[in-house]
Amino acid sequence: MPSNPLKNVYFGNFHVHTMYSFDAITVGCVTDPDAAFRWAKGEAIAGGGGGPDHKIKKPLDWYTVSDHAEYLGVFSKMTDPSSPLSQLEIAKRVTSKDPAVAVGAYTEALNGISTRQPDPKLSDPAIGHTIWQEVVATANKHYEPGKFTTFPGFEWTSNPGEQNLHRVVIFKDGARVPDIPYSAIESDREEDLWKWMDSMRASGMTLLAIPHNGNASNGLMFAESKTYGGSVLDKAYAETRMRNEPLYEITQIKGTSETFPALSPNDEFASFEIWDYMLGPTGEHPEHKVGGYIRDAYLRGLKLEAEGKGNPFKYGLIGDSDTHNSASTPEEDNYTGKFANENSPEHRLNGPPGLSKAQRKMVREFSSAGLAAIWAESNTREALYAAIERKETYATSGPRMKLRVFGGFDFAPDAMKAQDWIQQAYATGVPMGGDLRRSAAGKAPTLLIQAMKETDGANLDRLQVIKGGTKDGKTFEKIYDVALSDGRQPDASGRVPPVGNTVDAKNATYANDIGDAELSAVWTDPAFDPAAHAFYYVRLLQIPTPRWSTYDAKALGVEPRKDLPVSIQERAWSSPIWYTP
């Protein structure tokens, strides 16, 4: 496909685990990185867990395998009788047919990582080097420029006290990579990961990190004053963090971390796919919500910048997976679970064998996977990576709806009626992820927003602009409904009537006789303060459709569970556009 200077959108996942991850293989994953890439291209692969094969309905444009750096591939080698690793005592438990025994081996390994007391027999650098080189070679083998893109990657799994600080680390190309990934066994401090990344750049590599699951961090992901690693939130810290981490994963299987109802009490859509757990086996809830959700972080980042301390939370957005069976699950009606031992409707709804009551509940409340959408000139490593760096990305909760956002001071009210409006928007404004500086004339910023439903997917409900700002040393947020389907209008109090719900729970179906196929808006901030820092991001909502759990209930011939939503309003979130006085 030739390069398009006005850009196309490409969908994929960065956050994917295979049997080379120590937690994936102990719960039944039987597929390796090669299988993962073949799945993303549309092939069927073994599902594991005694269930059916996995096959995506519509292939992805790009994919990254990012297995845990800690004990990378070591547990998978224990299945090979010719490997010395198969003779270790823990190997008997890793390969046990008893799910409880295998999960126990995984828990033991994770505890060793979390407490910085790893098993030295599982951390042989020679083994890690060999497997990492295989991972990189496999990514390179599947790279087809212009058709299907891959990036070499791994996950750094910092998990202090069962609090999530994980990052996926990706490399721009497969020719310049380290001898071995950097793991949380070496350090669980984010500052040390960034220091290592800077040292890799000094040796000629191009790489970045993507943090995820702030909702499971107990407030550590976006610290209020001092980080877990001991840093204060000053300008140097902000510059270091943003140099290394341009994107944040807002949604995935372990829930959505846009905001939390208690943090955004005036947001009627704040409770979307909340997964409110720590990363341990007990089902403990995080005590601290502040520091765990990106909208709150955006707001505090504005305040820090207004105080001259820089903005350490100026992230673009993506959705992602965190699958542990090689196959992502962005299609609600094709959900196969996070782990291989969930590879049946009964195990997903009621919990796999060998798990505690709390663990079964955590599994039941998993979401389907999200997707990362990247606006780029072509489907190549170079073009996709450049788009990531400029944050021209957005997140979806799974569907492939298209969303474009531009910001500027000189857009006309009828700007989007012009045939070349996208070209003009790039020429006179900035796309999502961009920065606006104060207009010489003191004008308020205008957003051009275009949304289209997934080709064969559900219609759209509404477009919203979420604005955050600072005033008198405090922060505020406000939600504007800027485009509504079906000709709806807000009532006298500003409340918008719901779009409706056509979901038939018994048959797990819906009708596209509500909502619109496309929505657009030219929106100018009606409460603009040219002296105040602000951000704007767009949230696009679909009409309600059946949740994965409703499809599974139908497959089992039972009523949908009362403790899970029957329907879901899938959505997309654009990367913000920031205004700086």
ABEGO torsion letter per residue (X at the ends): XBBBAAEBBBBBBABBBBAABAAAAAAGBABBAAAAAAAAAGBBBBAEGGBBBBBBABBBABBBBBBBABGBGAAAAAABAABAAAABAAAAAAABABAAAAAAAAAAAAAAAAAGBBBAAAABAAAAAAAAAAAAAAAAAABBBGABBBBBBBBBBBBBGGBBABBBBBBABAABBBABBBBAAABABAAAAAAAAAAAAAAGBBBBBBBBGAAAAGGAABBAABBAAGBBBBAAAAAAAAAABABBBABBAAEBAABBAAABAABAAAABGBBBBBABAAGBBBABABGABAAAAAAAAAAAAAAGAEBAABBBBBBBAGBAAGBBBABAAABAEABAAAABAAAAAAEBBGBBAAAAAAAAABBBBBBBBBBBABBBAAAAAAAAAAGBBBBBAGBBBBBBBBBBAABBAAAAABAAAAAAAAAABBBBGBBBBBBAAGBBBBBBBBBBBBAABBBBABBBBBBBBBBGGBBBBBBBBABBBGGBBBBAAGBBBBAEBABBAAAGBBBAABEBABBBBBBBBAABBAABBBBBBBBBBBBBBBBAAAAAAAAAGBBBBAABBABBBBBBBBBBBBBBX
